[in-house]
Amino acid sequence: MSNLPNVTGHYPVNYAGNIPSNKSTPDLDLFFWYFKPPKPSDNLIFWFNGGPGCASTNGLFVENGPWVYNNKTGNFETNPYSWHLEGHIVFVDQPFSVGLSLNNGSGVRNEHDVAKNFYGFLQNFYEAFPQLRSKNLTLTGESYAGMYVPYMAQYIQTQNALTNKKEDLIKLRGIGIGNPVIGGSSVYSMLPLMEGFGFWGAKGPRADVRAKYIKDLKSCKLPVPSAADFFRSQNESHFCLSDSNGPTILDLFYNEIDNIKYADFHALTCTTTMIAGVLTPEARKTLHAKPLKSGEWTEWSTIGGANPNVAYLPNFTDNVAPSHVLLDGLIKSGVKVVIYSGNRDMVVDHLLTESVLQAAYWNGGSGFKNLPMNPWSAGEKEPAGAYISERGLTYVLVYGAGHMVPQYQPRKASALLRDFIL
């Protein structure tokens, strides 16, 4: 693929299409987009967005893929901090029915199904690209992928232990999950505190930011949430619009969006519109993607919906153990575990993630013992963040980043990948 609409940046060697999880049911498949690195590498990276129901093709275009949007030209141009520069990277839309992975999603009930389906896909992916099986596999993702990825890794390790076929072994080296949902309380964030400060009010301390946000929503033809809608539920993992076409308003506040040029602000709020303009029906044919029921790519698939014209996950329920309980087994099986958070994330607040980690048990003990954390420079004069590593688990706090670290701090995210994850 080298001729996508509005993509004028460099095209790395890339392959895309749908691969089934089980060859006996070819209609149950996942869409992938694989980018080769510019030089030989033993790293194989898989990236997953969260949700549940968020397409990883969204992360490809707004976070760590080979292109980044330039609001001055209206095109996606070369991303100097793309993760494909550090290894082979594969973006996968999953579970079934998310993004360009076509299916009604009815067979996906929880993370156990997600893990089993991904394992089947991965074995078939290796059949299509046998030269990649010998690479060091690292599973990465953010937000609700903090649930997906540990369950995927656990399933891979379990199957590795059971298989008698050397050719079926998967060389899983590690996982890296950002701003992750790893414990139930972490999705509650600091919503009551933000409401108490009146950040959504027209006369609140950031009323000018609110006004810019509303203006951009209207220009993108998106609905403006009322205060009641905005703070409608502590069980909502994304405290913003239901179609989540950009960073949440809380992310915007805590990333000091009022210091960003207005044109940049506008670009952040229209991501779904911009990506859909790239992934047109004609472009999707070139990517070997199957036709979508709705006819148009969308960032999100509905949980529990039943509209036959849109993607949905009607039976998905978060009825499994929080993923932090899997970390001990993964580490003991030799899997490298890295968790990172942005210090300005107000969707999955880093303080609550740190609280979960301090209560979690892994590799002979609970929590980190040798606090405080160490400064991390990432090659900068000023600290880029802080980190701590004990008993096979590393935690990194990235300064100045919101919920989507590669979007807010792309250079630091690239350094994080090199310094800690790989």
C-alpha positions in Angstrom: 0.0 0.0 0.0 1.5 3.3 -1.1 -1.3 5.6 -2.3 -3.8 6.3 0.6 -5.9 9.4 0.4 -4.4 12.3 2.3 -1.3 10.3 3.3 1.7 12.1 1.8 4.4 10.8 4.2 6.9 8.1 3.6 5.4 4.6 3.2 7.4 1.9 4.9 7.1 -1.6 3.4 3.7 -2.8 4.7 1.2 -5.6 4.4 -2.5 -5.6 5.5 -5.6 -7.8 5.4 -7.8 -10.1 7.4 -6.6 -13.3 8.9 -8.9 -15.8 10.6 -8.6 -17.0 14.1 -9.7 -20.4 13.0 -9.4 -21.5 9.4 -12.6 -23.5 9.8 -14.6 -20.3 10.4 -13.0 -17.8 8.0 -15.7 -15.2 8.7 -14.2 -14.8 12.2 -11.1 -12.9 11.3 -9.0 -9.9 12.5 -7.7 -7.1 10.4 -4.0 -6.4 10.7 -1.6 -3.8 9.3 2.1 -4.8 9.5 5.0 -2.3 8.9 8.5 -3.4 8.4 11.4 -1.5 10.1 13.9 0.4 7.9 16.7 -1.8 9.1 17.0 -5.5 10.3 15.5 -6.0 13.7 14.7 -8.9 16.0 11.8 -7.0 17.6 8.2 -7.9 16.7 5.7 -5.5 18.3 1.9 -5.9 18.4 -0.2 -2.8 19.3 -3.7 -2.8 20.6 -6.0 0.1 21.5 -8.4 -0.4 24.4 -12.1 0.4 24.9 -13.3 -2.2 24.9 -14.2 -1.6 21.3 -11.6 0.9 20.2 -9.9 0.2 16.8 -6.1 -0.1 16.8 -6.2 1.5 13.4 -7.0 4.7 15.3 -3.7 4.3 17.3 -1.9 3.8 14.0 -2.9 7.2 12.7 -2.9 9.3 15.9 -0.3 7.7 18.1 2.7 5.5 17.1 2.2 4.6 13.5 4.3 5.8 10.5 2.2 8.9 9.9 1.1 11.9 11.9 -1.5 14.5 11.0 -0.3 18.0 9.9 -3.1 20.5 10.5 -1.5 23.0 8.2 -1.5 20.8 5.1 -4.5 18.6 6.1 -2.4 15.5 5.3 -0.9 12.6 7.3 2.9 13.1 7.0 5.9 11.1 8.2 6.0 10.5 11.9 9.6 10.7 13.1 8.7 8.8 16.3 6.9 5.9 14.7 7.4 2.7 16.6 8.2 0.8 13.3 11.6 2.5 13.5 12.4 0.2 16.5 11.1 -3.1 15.0 8.4 -4.9 13.0 5.1 -3.6 14.2 1.6 -5.0 13.7 -1.6 -3.0 14.5 -4.6 -5.4 15.0 -8.2 -4.4 15.2 -9.8 -6.6 17.8 -12.0 -8.2 19.2 -14.1 -9.4 16.3 -16.2 -6.6 14.8 -13.9 -3.8 15.9 -12.5 -1.4 13.3 -11.9 -3.4 10.1 -12.3 -6.8 11.7 -15.7 -7.8 10.3 -18.1 -9.9 12.4 -21.1 -9.4 14.6 -19.0 -9.9 17.7 -21.5 -12.2 19.4 -18.9 -14.8 20.2 -16.7 -12.5 22.2 -17.8 -12.5 25.9 -14.7 -11.6 27.8 -10.9 -11.5 27.9 -10.7 -15.3 27.8 -12.4 -15.3 24.3 -10.2 -12.3 23.3 -7.0 -14.2 24.2 -8.1 -17.5 22.5 -9.1 -15.6 19.3 -5.9 -13.7 19.2 -3.8 -16.8 19.7 -5.4 -18.5 16.7 -4.9 -15.3 14.7 -1.3 -15.1 15.7 -0.5 -18.7 14.7 -2.1 -18.0 11.3 -0.2 -14.7 11.0 3.0 -16.6 11.5 2.0 -19.0 8.7 1.6 -16.0 6.4 4.9 -14.4 7.7 7.1 -17.4 8.8 10.2 -15.2 8.9 8.7 -13.4 11.9 8.3 -16.4 14.2 11.9 -16.3 15.3 11.5 -12.6 16.4 11.2 -11.5 20.0 7.5 -10.8 20.5 6.3 -7.9 22.6 2.6 -7.2 23.1 1.8 -3.6 23.7 -1.3 -1.4 24.1 -3.1 1.1 26.3 -6.1 1.8 28.4 -8.4 -1.3 28.3 -5.7 -3.2 26.5 -4.4 -3.4 30.1 -6.9 -6.1 30.4 -6.5 -7.6 26.9 -2.7 -7.9 26.8 -2.0 -9.8 30.1 -4.8 -12.3 29.2 -3.3 -12.7 25.7 0.2 -13.3 27.2 -1.1 -15.8 29.8 -2.9 -17.8 27.1 0.3 -17.8 24.9 2.4 -19.0 27.8 -0.2 -21.7 28.7 -0.3 -23.0 25.1 3.5 -22.9 24.9 3.6 -25.2 27.9 1.1 -27.6 26.4 2.3 -27.9 22.8 4.5 -30.8 21.6 5.2 -29.0 18.4 8.3 -26.8 18.4 7.0 -25.0 15.3 4.0 -23.8 17.3 6.0 -22.2 20.1 5.6 -18.4 20.4 8.7 -16.5 21.5 7.0 -14.1 23.8 9.5 -11.7 25.4 7.4 -9.1 27.1 4.4 -6.9 27.5 4.1 -3.1 27.7 0.8 -1.6 28.7 0.2 2.2 29.0 -2.3 4.0 31.2 -3.8 0.6 31.8 -7.0 -0.7 33.3 -5.5 -3.4 35.6 -7.8 -3.0 38.6 -11.5 -2.1 38.9 -10.9 1.1 40.8 -8.5 2.5 38.2 -11.3 3.4 35.8 -13.0 5.7 38.2 -10.2 8.3 37.9 -10.8 11.6 39.8 -14.2 12.4 38.3 -15.8 13.7 41.5 -12.8 16.0 42.1 -13.0 17.4 38.6 -16.8 18.0 39.0 -16.2 19.7 42.3 -13.8 22.1 40.7 -16.4 22.9 38.0 -14.1 22.3 35.1 -17.0 21.8 32.7 -18.8 25.0 33.8 -18.9 28.0 31.5 -17.5 30.1 34.4 -15.0 27.5 35.5 -11.2 28.1 35.7 -10.7 26.9 32.2 -13.8 28.4 30.5 -11.7 29.6 27.5 -10.6 26.0 26.9 -14.2 24.8 27.2 -15.2 27.4 24.6 -12.6 26.2 22.2 -13.6 22.6 22.7 -17.2 23.3 22.0 -16.4 25.3 18.9 -14.4 22.4 17.5 -17.1 19.9 18.4 -19.5 21.9 16.4 -17.1 22.3 13.4 -16.7 18.5 13.4 -20.5 18.2 13.5 -20.4 16.4 16.9 -22.8 16.9 19.8 -21.9 19.0 22.7 -22.4 17.2 26.0 -24.3 18.8 28.9 -22.8 18.8 32.4 -25.1 16.0 33.3 -24.1 13.9 30.4 -20.4 14.7 30.9 -20.5 13.4 34.4 -23.1 10.8 33.9 -21.5 7.8 35.5 -18.5 6.7 37.5 -18.7 3.4 35.6 -17.9 5.2 32.3 -14.2 4.5 31.4 -14.1 7.4 28.9 -15.4 10.6 30.5 -16.2 12.4 27.2 -18.4 11.9 24.2 -19.8 8.5 23.4 -18.2 8.5 20.0 -14.9 9.7 21.5 -13.5 11.5 18.5 -10.6 13.1 20.4 -9.0 13.4 23.8 -11.4 13.6 26.7 -12.0 17.1 28.1 -10.1 16.2 31.3 -7.1 15.1 29.2 -7.3 18.5 27.5 -7.3 20.4 30.7 -4.4 18.5 32.2 -2.3 18.7 29.0 -2.7 22.5 29.2 -4.4 22.6 25.8 -4.8 26.3 26.1 -1.0 26.6 25.4 -1.3 24.7 22.2 -2.0 26.5 18.9 -5.7 26.6 18.1 -5.1 24.7 14.8 -3.5 21.9 16.8 -6.4 21.8 19.1 -8.8 21.5 16.2 -6.8 18.6 14.7 -7.1 16.7 18.0 -10.8 16.8 18.1 -11.6 15.4 14.6 -9.6 12.2 14.5 -12.4 9.9 13.5 -13.4 12.2 10.6 -9.8 12.5 9.4 -9.0 8.7 9.6 -12.3 7.8 7.9 -11.2 10.1 5.1 -8.1 7.9 4.6 -9.8 4.5 5.0 -12.3 5.0 2.3 -14.1 2.0 0.7 -11.6 2.1 -2.2 -8.6 2.3 0.1 -9.9 -0.6 2.2 -10.1 -2.7 -1.0 -6.4 -2.0 -1.5 -5.7 -3.0 2.1 -7.5 -6.3 1.5 -10.0 -5.5 4.1 -13.5 -6.9 3.9 -16.5 -4.7 3.2 -18.0 -3.2 6.3 -21.8 -3.3 7.1 -21.9 0.4 7.8 -19.8 1.2 4.8 -17.6 3.5 6.8 -14.7 3.0 9.2 -15.5 4.0 12.8 -13.2 4.3 15.8 -15.5 2.6 18.2 -17.7 -0.5 18.3 -20.7 -0.4 20.6 -20.8 -2.6 23.7 -24.1 -4.4 24.0 -25.6 -2.8 20.9 -27.7 -4.7 18.4 -27.8 -2.4 15.3 -27.2 -4.6 12.3 -25.7 -1.7 10.4 -22.8 -1.0 12.8 -20.1 -3.0 14.6 -21.0 -4.1 18.1 -20.0 -6.5 20.9 -23.4 -7.6 22.2 -22.2 -10.1 24.7 -19.1 -8.6 26.0 -18.9 -8.3 29.8 -16.0 -7.4 32.1 -16.6 -10.5 34.2 -13.0 -11.8 34.7 -10.4 -11.1 37.3 -8.5 -7.8 37.1 -5.4 -8.3 35.1 -3.0 -7.4 37.8 -3.5 -10.9 39.3 -1.9 -12.3 36.2 1.4 -10.4 36.5 2.9 -12.8 39.0 2.5 -15.8 36.7 3.7 -14.0 33.7 6.8 -12.8 35.4 7.6 -16.2 36.8 7.2 -17.7 33.3 9.9 -15.3 32.0 7.8 -12.5 30.5 9.1 -9.0 30.9 6.4 -6.7 32.2 6.4 -2.9 31.8 3.6 -0.6 32.8 3.5 3.1 32.1 1.3 6.1 32.8 1.0 9.7 31.8 1.0 11.9 34.9 -1.8 14.1 33.4 -4.1 11.2 32.5 -7.6 11.9 34.0 -9.2 8.8 32.4 -7.1 6.1 34.2 -5.3 8.2 36.8 -1.7 7.2 37.6 -2.2 7.5 41.3 -4.9 4.8 41.3 -2.7 2.6 39.0 0.1 3.0 41.4 -2.2 2.1 44.3 -3.2 -1.1 42.5 0.4 -2.0 41.9 1.3 -1.4 45.5 -1.4 -3.8 46.6 -0.6 -6.3 43.8 1.5 -9.4 44.5 4.2 -10.6 42.1 7.4 -12.6 42.2 7.6 -13.0 46.0 6.2 -9.8 47.3 3.6 -7.1 47.2 4.2 -3.7 45.7 7.5 -1.8 45.2 9.8 -1.8 48.1 12.6 0.6 47.0 10.6 3.9 46.6 10.9 6.7 45.7 11.2 6.2 41.9 14.3 7.0 39.9 14.4 10.0 37.5 14.3 9.2 33.8 15.8 11.6 31.3 15.1 10.0 27.9 18.0 12.1 26.6 16.6 15.4 27.8 18.2 17.9 30.2 15.0 18.0 32.3 13.5 14.7 33.7 11.2 13.1 31.1 9.6 11.0 33.9 10.4 8.6 36.6 10.7 4.8 36.9 11.1 1.9 39.3 11.9 -1.7 38.5 11.7 -4.6 41.0 11.3 -8.4 40.7 10.7 -8.4 37.0 8.2 -5.5 36.8 9.0 -2.0 35.7 6.7 1.0 36.1 7.3 4.3 34.3 5.6 7.6 34.9 5.8 9.9 31.8 5.7 13.6 32.6 3.4 15.8 30.5 1.4 13.0 29.0 -2.3 12.3 29.1 -4.2 9.1 28.5 -2.6 8.4 25.1 1.1 8.8 25.8 2.3 8.4 22.2 -0.1 11.1 21.1 0.7 13.7 23.7 4.4 12.9 24.1 5.6 11.0 20.9 9.3 11.5 21.5 9.1 10.3 25.1 7.0 7.4 24.0 9.6 6.3 21.4 12.3 6.6 24.1 10.1 4.6 26.5 9.8 1.8 23.9 13.6 1.7 23.5 14.7 2.2 27.1 12.2 0.0 28.9 9.8 -2.1 26.8 12.0 -3.7 24.2 
